[in-house]
Amino acid sequence: MFSDPLARHATQSDLSTTTNRPWNEIPFALADDGVLVHTAVLNVSQQNIAIIGAYGSGKTNLLLHCARWLYDTGRANIRFTRKSEHGMVTDDGRPSPLHERTIWIVDDADEPLNPFSTSPEANELREALANPNITVIAATEKPTSALLDRCPTRVAFPCGERSNDLMLGIPGAILDGFSADDYTLHGRGVLIQQAKACPIQCVEFQGF
C-alpha cells in the first residue's frame, strides 16, 4: 500500500526512461510520493530551476547529469558556468542548429547572485533569470530572494538545520521523515514544484 524506502543510490538504469520522452524533460532522480516510487523529471522548457545545498550534497553531480542529457538530445543551446581559481568561467559548448532553447547551467552561483555584485556575470545572470527564452539552472549554497522568486522549481538538499530547511520551502512533514543518515547521503534531497514536494534520490552522474 505504501512505497518502499528510497534506495540509498540511484543509477540511470533505475530510472524509467522511454524513447518518446520529450527532450525538455530530464529524468534525474527516484522520487517517493508516499505511495509509489517513481522517476522524477525536471522540465527545462518553462521556468528557471534552483539547486540548493551545502558543498558535497550533490549539486554539481546533478548539474552535470542535466548537461549530459541535454547535450545528448541535441535540442538545446547549452551554456555551463563554473567557478575556477581565475573567477567564473563559461563554456558555451557547440550551438546546435536544431536547438529550441538556451539552457544556462551555473554552478557555484552564490557570488554572481549576490545582490551587491557588479561583475559582468552577475548582470548577465540577472538578465537571464528574467528572460523567458532562457532557462537558468543555478546551484547555490545559500539561496537569495532574487533566485527563489525566479525559480518555482527547486531541488533542495536539506542540511539538518530545521529553520534553514523550512526556508527553502521543504515541508516540515518531509523533514520529519528524514533520518540522520539521510542528511549526509549524497544526492538525497527534496523536489519542490507546483506547490508539491517529495523526497528524492538523485541519479549518479556517469560521465560524458
Contacts in CASP RR format, 6 or more apart in sequence:
PFRMAT RR
TARGET T0000
AUTHOR 0000-0000-0000
METHOD contacts of the structure
MODEL  1
MFSDPLARHATQSDLSTTTNRPWNEIPFALADDGVLVHTAVLNVSQQNIA
IIGAYGSGKTNLLLHCARWLYDTGRANIRFTRKSEHGMVTDDGRPSPLHE
RTIWIVDDADEPLNPFSTSPEANELREALANPNITVIAATEKPTSALLDR
CPTRVAFPCGERSNDLMLGIPGAILDGFSADDYTLHGRGVLIQQAKACPI
QCVEFQGF
1 35 0 8 1.000
2 34 0 8 1.000
2 35 0 8 1.000
3 32 0 8 1.000
3 33 0 8 1.000
3 34 0 8 1.000
3 35 0 8 1.000
3 36 0 8 1.000
3 37 0 8 1.000
4 37 0 8 1.000
5 32 0 8 1.000
6 30 0 8 1.000
6 32 0 8 1.000
6 37 0 8 1.000
6 188 0 8 1.000
6 199 0 8 1.000
6 200 0 8 1.000
6 201 0 8 1.000
7 14 0 8 1.000
7 30 0 8 1.000
7 201 0 8 1.000
8 185 0 8 1.000
8 201 0 8 1.000
9 201 0 8 1.000
9 204 0 8 1.000
10 29 0 8 1.000
10 30 0 8 1.000
10 201 0 8 1.000
10 202 0 8 1.000
10 203 0 8 1.000
10 204 0 8 1.000
11 203 0 8 1.000
11 204 0 8 1.000
11 206 0 8 1.000
12 203 0 8 1.000
12 206 0 8 1.000
14 30 0 8 1.000
14 203 0 8 1.000
15 27 0 8 1.000
15 28 0 8 1.000
15 29 0 8 1.000
15 30 0 8 1.000
15 39 0 8 1.000
15 203 0 8 1.000
16 27 0 8 1.000
16 38 0 8 1.000
16 39 0 8 1.000
17 27 0 8 1.000
17 39 0 8 1.000
21 27 0 8 1.000
22 45 0 8 1.000
23 70 0 8 1.000
23 73 0 8 1.000
23 74 0 8 1.000
23 75 0 8 1.000
23 76 0 8 1.000
23 100 0 8 1.000
24 43 0 8 1.000
24 44 0 8 1.000
24 45 0 8 1.000
24 75 0 8 1.000
24 76 0 8 1.000
24 100 0 8 1.000
24 101 0 8 1.000
25 41 0 8 1.000
25 42 0 8 1.000
25 43 0 8 1.000
25 44 0 8 1.000
26 41 0 8 1.000
26 42 0 8 1.000
26 43 0 8 1.000
26 44 0 8 1.000
26 65 0 8 1.000
26 66 0 8 1.000
26 69 0 8 1.000
26 70 0 8 1.000
27 39 0 8 1.000
27 40 0 8 1.000
27 41 0 8 1.000
27 69 0 8 1.000
27 203 0 8 1.000
28 40 0 8 1.000
28 41 0 8 1.000
28 42 0 8 1.000
28 62 0 8 1.000
28 65 0 8 1.000
28 66 0 8 1.000
28 69 0 8 1.000
28 202 0 8 1.000
28 203 0 8 1.000
29 39 0 8 1.000
29 40 0 8 1.000
29 155 0 8 1.000
29 191 0 8 1.000
29 200 0 8 1.000
29 201 0 8 1.000
29 202 0 8 1.000
29 203 0 8 1.000
30 37 0 8 1.000
30 38 0 8 1.000
30 39 0 8 1.000
30 40 0 8 1.000
30 200 0 8 1.000
30 201 0 8 1.000
30 203 0 8 1.000
31 37 0 8 1.000
31 38 0 8 1.000
31 39 0 8 1.000
31 40 0 8 1.000
31 191 0 8 1.000
31 198 0 8 1.000
31 199 0 8 1.000
31 200 0 8 1.000
32 198 0 8 1.000
32 199 0 8 1.000
32 200 0 8 1.000
33 198 0 8 1.000
34 198 0 8 1.000
40 191 0 8 1.000
40 198 0 8 1.000
40 200 0 8 1.000
42 49 0 8 1.000
42 66 0 8 1.000
42 137 0 8 1.000
42 153 0 8 1.000
42 155 0 8 1.000
43 153 0 8 1.000
44 66 0 8 1.000
44 70 0 8 1.000
44 76 0 8 1.000
44 101 0 8 1.000
44 103 0 8 1.000
44 135 0 8 1.000
44 137 0 8 1.000
45 100 0 8 1.000
45 101 0 8 1.000
45 135 0 8 1.000
46 135 0 8 1.000
47 135 0 8 1.000
47 150 0 8 1.000
47 151 0 8 1.000
47 152 0 8 1.000
47 153 0 8 1.000
48 129 0 8 1.000
48 135 0 8 1.000
48 136 0 8 1.000
48 137 0 8 1.000
48 138 0 8 1.000
48 150 0 8 1.000
48 151 0 8 1.000
48 152 0 8 1.000
48 153 0 8 1.000
49 135 0 8 1.000
49 136 0 8 1.000
49 137 0 8 1.000
49 138 0 8 1.000
49 151 0 8 1.000
49 153 0 8 1.000
49 154 0 8 1.000
49 155 0 8 1.000
50 138 0 8 1.000
50 139 0 8 1.000
50 140 0 8 1.000
50 143 0 8 1.000
50 147 0 8 1.000
50 148 0 8 1.000
50 151 0 8 1.000
50 153 0 8 1.000
50 154 0 8 1.000
50 155 0 8 1.000
51 59 0 8 1.000
51 62 0 8 1.000
51 63 0 8 1.000
51 137 0 8 1.000
51 138 0 8 1.000
51 139 0 8 1.000
51 140 0 8 1.000
51 154 0 8 1.000
51 155 0 8 1.000
52 59 0 8 1.000
52 139 0 8 1.000
52 140 0 8 1.000
52 141 0 8 1.000
52 143 0 8 1.000
52 154 0 8 1.000
52 155 0 8 1.000
52 156 0 8 1.000
52 157 0 8 1.000
52 168 0 8 1.000
53 59 0 8 1.000
53 139 0 8 1.000
53 140 0 8 1.000
53 141 0 8 1.000
53 156 0 8 1.000
53 157 0 8 1.000
53 159 0 8 1.000
54 141 0 8 1.000
54 157 0 8 1.000
54 159 0 8 1.000
55 141 0 8 1.000
56 186 0 8 1.000
57 157 0 8 1.000
57 159 0 8 1.000
57 186 0 8 1.000
57 187 0 8 1.000
57 189 0 8 1.000
58 157 0 8 1.000
58 186 0 8 1.000
58 187 0 8 1.000
58 202 0 8 1.000
59 107 0 8 1.000
59 139 0 8 1.000
59 157 0 8 1.000
60 107 0 8 1.000
60 139 0 8 1.000
61 186 0 8 1.000
61 187 0 8 1.000
61 202 0 8 1.000
61 204 0 8 1.000
61 205 0 8 1.000
62 139 0 8 1.000
62 155 0 8 1.000
62 187 0 8 1.000
62 202 0 8 1.000
62 205 0 8 1.000
63 80 0 8 1.000
63 105 0 8 1.000
63 107 0 8 1.000
63 137 0 8 1.000
63 139 0 8 1.000
64 205 0 8 1.000
64 207 0 8 1.000
65 202 0 8 1.000
65 203 0 8 1.000
65 205 0 8 1.000
66 103 0 8 1.000
66 105 0 8 1.000
66 137 0 8 1.000
67 78 0 8 1.000
67 80 0 8 1.000
67 105 0 8 1.000
68 205 0 8 1.000
68 206 0 8 1.000
68 207 0 8 1.000
68 208 0 8 1.000
70 76 0 8 1.000
70 78 0 8 1.000
70 103 0 8 1.000
71 78 0 8 1.000
71 208 0 8 1.000
74 96 0 8 1.000
74 98 0 8 1.000
74 99 0 8 1.000
75 96 0 8 1.000
75 98 0 8 1.000
75 99 0 8 1.000
75 100 0 8 1.000
75 101 0 8 1.000
76 96 0 8 1.000
76 99 0 8 1.000
76 100 0 8 1.000
76 101 0 8 1.000
76 102 0 8 1.000
76 103 0 8 1.000
77 95 0 8 1.000
77 96 0 8 1.000
77 99 0 8 1.000
77 101 0 8 1.000
77 102 0 8 1.000
77 103 0 8 1.000
78 93 0 8 1.000
78 102 0 8 1.000
78 103 0 8 1.000
78 105 0 8 1.000
79 90 0 8 1.000
79 91 0 8 1.000
79 92 0 8 1.000
79 93 0 8 1.000
79 102 0 8 1.000
79 103 0 8 1.000
79 104 0 8 1.000
79 105 0 8 1.000
80 90 0 8 1.000
80 91 0 8 1.000
80 93 0 8 1.000
80 105 0 8 1.000
80 107 0 8 1.000
81 88 0 8 1.000
81 89 0 8 1.000
81 90 0 8 1.000
81 91 0 8 1.000
81 104 0 8 1.000
81 105 0 8 1.000
81 106 0 8 1.000
81 107 0 8 1.000
81 109 0 8 1.000
81 121 0 8 1.000
82 88 0 8 1.000
82 89 0 8 1.000
82 106 0 8 1.000
82 107 0 8 1.000
82 108 0 8 1.000
83 89 0 8 1.000
83 107 0 8 1.000
83 108 0 8 1.000
83 111 0 8 1.000
88 108 0 8 1.000
88 111 0 8 1.000
88 112 0 8 1.000
88 119 0 8 1.000
88 121 0 8 1.000
90 121 0 8 1.000
101 133 0 8 1.000
101 134 0 8 1.000
101 135 0 8 1.000
102 133 0 8 1.000
102 134 0 8 1.000
102 135 0 8 1.000
103 134 0 8 1.000
103 135 0 8 1.000
103 137 0 8 1.000
104 125 0 8 1.000
104 128 0 8 1.000
104 134 0 8 1.000
104 135 0 8 1.000
104 136 0 8 1.000
104 137 0 8 1.000
105 137 0 8 1.000
105 138 0 8 1.000
106 112 0 8 1.000
106 125 0 8 1.000
106 136 0 8 1.000
106 137 0 8 1.000
106 138 0 8 1.000
106 139 0 8 1.000
107 139 0 8 1.000
108 139 0 8 1.000
108 140 0 8 1.000
109 125 0 8 1.000
109 138 0 8 1.000
109 139 0 8 1.000
109 140 0 8 1.000
109 147 0 8 1.000
110 140 0 8 1.000
110 141 0 8 1.000
110 142 0 8 1.000
111 117 0 8 1.000
111 119 0 8 1.000
111 122 0 8 1.000
112 119 0 8 1.000
112 121 0 8 1.000
112 122 0 8 1.000
112 125 0 8 1.000
113 122 0 8 1.000
113 125 0 8 1.000
113 138 0 8 1.000
113 140 0 8 1.000
113 144 0 8 1.000
113 146 0 8 1.000
113 147 0 8 1.000
114 122 0 8 1.000
114 144 0 8 1.000
115 144 0 8 1.000
115 146 0 8 1.000
125 136 0 8 1.000
125 138 0 8 1.000
126 146 0 8 1.000
128 134 0 8 1.000
128 136 0 8 1.000
129 136 0 8 1.000
129 138 0 8 1.000
129 146 0 8 1.000
129 147 0 8 1.000
129 150 0 8 1.000
130 150 0 8 1.000
136 150 0 8 1.000
136 151 0 8 1.000
138 147 0 8 1.000
138 151 0 8 1.000
140 147 0 8 1.000
143 167 0 8 1.000
143 168 0 8 1.000
148 154 0 8 1.000
152 193 0 8 1.000
152 194 0 8 1.000
153 191 0 8 1.000
153 192 0 8 1.000
153 193 0 8 1.000
154 168 0 8 1.000
154 169 0 8 1.000
154 191 0 8 1.000
154 192 0 8 1.000
154 193 0 8 1.000
155 189 0 8 1.000
155 190 0 8 1.000
155 191 0 8 1.000
155 192 0 8 1.000
155 200 0 8 1.000
155 202 0 8 1.000
156 165 0 8 1.000
156 168 0 8 1.000
156 169 0 8 1.000
156 170 0 8 1.000
156 189 0 8 1.000
156 190 0 8 1.000
156 192 0 8 1.000
157 187 0 8 1.000
157 188 0 8 1.000
157 189 0 8 1.000
157 190 0 8 1.000
158 165 0 8 1.000
158 168 0 8 1.000
158 170 0 8 1.000
158 175 0 8 1.000
158 178 0 8 1.000
158 183 0 8 1.000
158 189 0 8 1.000
158 190 0 8 1.000
159 165 0 8 1.000
159 183 0 8 1.000
160 175 0 8 1.000
160 178 0 8 1.000
160 183 0 8 1.000
162 172 0 8 1.000
162 175 0 8 1.000
165 175 0 8 1.000
166 172 0 8 1.000
166 175 0 8 1.000
168 190 0 8 1.000
168 192 0 8 1.000
169 192 0 8 1.000
169 197 0 8 1.000
170 190 0 8 1.000
170 192 0 8 1.000
170 197 0 8 1.000
171 197 0 8 1.000
174 190 0 8 1.000
174 197 0 8 1.000
174 198 0 8 1.000
174 199 0 8 1.000
177 199 0 8 1.000
178 188 0 8 1.000
178 199 0 8 1.000
182 188 0 8 1.000
182 199 0 8 1.000
185 201 0 8 1.000
187 200 0 8 1.000
187 201 0 8 1.000
187 202 0 8 1.000
188 199 0 8 1.000
188 200 0 8 1.000
188 201 0 8 1.000
188 202 0 8 1.000
189 199 0 8 1.000
189 200 0 8 1.000
189 201 0 8 1.000
189 202 0 8 1.000
190 197 0 8 1.000
190 198 0 8 1.000
190 199 0 8 1.000
190 200 0 8 1.000
191 197 0 8 1.000
191 198 0 8 1.000
191 200 0 8 1.000
END
